[in-house]
Amino acid sequence: MTCTEHRKFERADALNFLAYSCVDEKDGINSQQGIGRTLNISEGGVLLETDRPLDSTQAIFLTIALKDKVIDVKGKILWCKESEVGIFMSGIEFYGMEQDACPVLNQYLESFYKEPPL
């Protein structure tokens, strides 16, 4: 059995701390907030690790620390599964990024893709 890759962007394995807030888009009620970390990140999304499951029917607002900068981004929770007892992984697709966050994220990602010096 083969597994097909659905990602549009290459992901960089990176551990970054973040704060999140889950919001019901219909009524705007904030249902959950907390802290977590990225396991990998790309221009289009992030693999997020938290200590609580995330509801895939809600939007998520992330504030992610990338080295010495912080970006704010809105995303859609595509899936969530328990990876081990009390640890949850969630796939997040970005769809609302502050205009000034794009160059910061791109610069951060470029540092992973550059060829190492000889």
Backbone hydrogen bonds, N-H to C=O, Kabsch-Sander energy under -0.5 kcal/mol:
donor,donor_aa,acceptor,acceptor_aa,energy
6,H,4,T,-0.5
12,A,41,I,-3.1
13,D,11,R,-0.5
14,A,12,A,-0.5
14,A,39,L,-1.1
16,N,14,A,-0.7
18,L,36,G,-2.0
19,A,63,T,-2.0
20,Y,34,G,-2.8
21,S,61,F,-1.7
22,C,32,Q,-3.4
23,V,59,A,-2.5
24,D,29,I,-2.4
25,E,23,V,-0.6
28,G,24,D,-2.4
31,S,22,C,-2.0
31,S,29,I,-0.7
32,Q,22,C,-1.2
34,G,20,Y,-2.1
36,G,18,L,-2.2
37,R,49,E,-1.9
38,T,16,N,-2.4
39,L,40,N,-0.6
39,L,47,L,-3.1
40,N,47,L,-1.0
41,I,12,A,-1.9
42,S,45,G,-2.7
46,V,92,I,-2.1
47,L,40,N,-2.4
48,L,46,V,-0.6
48,L,90,S,-2.9
49,E,37,R,-3.0
50,T,88,F,-2.5
56,S,54,L,-0.6
58,Q,55,D,-1.7
59,A,23,V,-2.4
60,I,75,G,-2.3
61,F,21,S,-2.8
62,L,60,I,-0.5
62,L,73,V,-3.3
63,T,19,A,-2.4
64,I,62,L,-0.5
64,I,71,I,-2.5
65,A,17,F,-2.5
66,L,64,I,-0.6
66,L,69,K,-3.0
67,K,65,A,-0.6
69,K,66,L,-2.2
71,I,64,I,-2.4
73,V,62,L,-2.5
74,K,96,G,-3.9
75,G,60,I,-2.9
76,K,93,E,-2.7
77,I,58,Q,-1.0
78,L,76,K,-0.8
78,L,91,G,-2.9
79,W,91,G,-1.0
81,K,89,M,-2.7
83,S,81,K,-0.6
83,S,87,I,-2.2
84,E,87,I,-1.3
87,I,84,E,-2.5
88,F,50,T,-2.9
89,M,81,K,-3.0
90,S,48,L,-2.4
91,G,79,W,-1.6
92,I,46,V,-2.6
92,I,90,S,-0.6
93,E,76,K,-2.6
94,F,44,G,-2.4
94,F,92,I,-0.5
95,Y,74,K,-2.5
96,G,74,K,-1.8
98,E,72,D,-1.5
101,A,98,E,-1.7
102,C,98,E,-0.9
102,C,99,Q,-0.5
104,V,100,D,-0.7
105,L,101,A,-2.7
106,N,102,C,-2.7
107,Q,103,P,-2.5
108,Y,104,V,-2.1
109,L,105,L,-2.7
110,E,106,N,-2.4
111,S,107,Q,-1.2
112,F,109,L,-1.6
113,Y,109,L,-1.0
114,K,110,E,-1.3
